[in-house]
């Protein structure tokens, strides 16, 4: 462990008593396979009013550590070693009693997923009132008034009316504000924020984190922020604790960790963080380096053999004529999709909702076109029309010169073979009852290509392409990690040798390091096979790394499109600028040395 | 909400119409006929023809059906061929008994099933849980009539704790303004009559409620276990909610959603089970009367009673759907 917390704090002079202090904390889960230690020897302090971020990938033990502090470990989990001291009180020795007394009143929690963390059958206001009442802060009418104030304070507009509504009437952002109001309702001295915004759009994420910052600053609340995004952590936290496989591998002031990471894992995390990677490209350019150098830089800091930027440039270099004679594999012209919503009354007519409004763009062969936008912008509807899963209301999509969605059955089968999807959630998009082998074999069988032996060879070649060992072929999706599943999904998509791959949020569900590996894999495959990608994402940082051409969508319309560098460096629209500013870590002073 | 109720009531009309056709054909498909069943050994061809003419069974099927339908619309459900009493009168005289029986059975099923399932879930994996799971499995597997016989033999015949048949001890002379014996006793302040009626109800209600009880306990258990692991329960704990409020307002209320649906489905099971239970305990409700009507091929009674029961079943399910909206705001139709 590389710890710089003690010297830096000592240098600051008189060290205040930490509000929360963890020493050699060990958390063990009893599983059917025997005890499994999830956290080992975790030690760090949180000073009063300070924001400390725990950063790590999923499975690193960061959420488990937080759960141990607030005493909400899963039933089979226990703190089996070390000490957790909150405000001078030992939480581990006295057992559950002390912790449950502190919960809500002294230690608050803002959980990760706003969709599943509110009681669905209770009004939002009442859910704050019950917290106020049970912690003895206020009761009855006073508690109800206070609940509205708290919601207002968390930035919920029209709070008095909203308090009377149920969670399902709230958007994700509104729910997260309600959860923040709940977490801070009893003015705790420590707030644990467990990935508080990872399920939200970037712009919403930014306003919510800003509000959380302001509130905790005002109230002097210490924050323990759990996140997988190093950029976000660096932007929001005073100090960072990096966890890897259940151990704290590095702690220190946020900027110091960012500028000179000591541990190998921190370096990898830093290289993979999309917010920082795209920032680095930008910085390199500002320093007078050209695109090529920036790409090299990414390759260097990324430490991977498939530099994204370099392969990105390659197809252009191979086909210099492409600039003069546009060779577009996809041409989308004036496409509109209208959904009719059912009317509410018995006789009222349904209303129309325009999800995609007069959208036009083209995908040059062998390149990546990205569509970015927030949820509800219509980007996924475009993807589904591109896959011919949904007919367009008007306008035309041409694939390789032929219109998509014709009645010709044979043409349809040909189209399905040449255009393949990769979806967001590798947990849901693979059949849990199919082995990896059968998953990849399925499209080959469906399109009747080759004998059993030929298929076998093809599947092995595909596994090699996506860098998976053949030993995984007999496994089921449940036995694979998220990254491995997404590789299987890619192998399945490539099985029929498609020309166009539609990636709908293909890396959004993955950890940063895995995300960066998959992005590299996609870039490398594009280079080798001359694939074209339609890349749908809400994450501008990811888009910056992979796209040649970017379309920004807002409420069904493309508000801006152009070459990726142009859009990111010289955004023309206010909306685009807002999206770019909302990337966490955008305002960071970043050392180029990595 | 009112719209949902009206819509569902409107849907009831085509449902009942379809059912009336099926019923009409089904009773006529039964072997024999009301005349032979009624006359028995005295069934000469002339006597049979006479009875058939009297009740109109000699007319073409379509005409018979339309006549019956026409009578239904005016509230005339026909006359029982066996007792000669109008079907409606027979039904209204017996229905309170069945309602009393099914309500007590449902109270036992819900009142024992939900707490049992809830406790099993809270003690998941321990002795109480295993016992509940096994016992509820037994409860589902044992046929109602068999359990009814067992209960009657053990507690009425051998131990003599409960009466073995009927609704009221013949030595008790009581007035019955509503036909609900327990309620009647309370209304007329004849406490002993009320108590006696309850004792008569207990064994049949227990037999009838056993399967719903087991099903409700199992669903409650599964549902509570699922809700206990939900994110919002963890968040509620993080808010510092005290355990009583957490259990009552967060866990139990959410866990009740699937249970409410189950209870609605049990009403059908209770009504069909009533036929068997009432027969075993000589309980004078629509169930035992329906059983006798089948043997005597009493067309009018079969058709009328089953239609009534269908309406009751539909209304019970509608009530459950409405209650579902009360428990779960997401289900409310705006």
Interface residues (C-beta under 8 A of the other chain):
Chain A: X70 X72 X100 X103 X104 X105 X108 X109 X111 X113 X116 X117 X118 X119 X120 X121 X122 X127 X130 X131 X134 X135 X166 X168 X179 X182 X183 X185 X186 X344 X346
Chain B: X3 X230 X231 X232 X234 X235 X236 X237 X238 X239 X240 X241 X242 X245 X249 X250 X253 X254 X257 X327 X328 X329 X330 X334
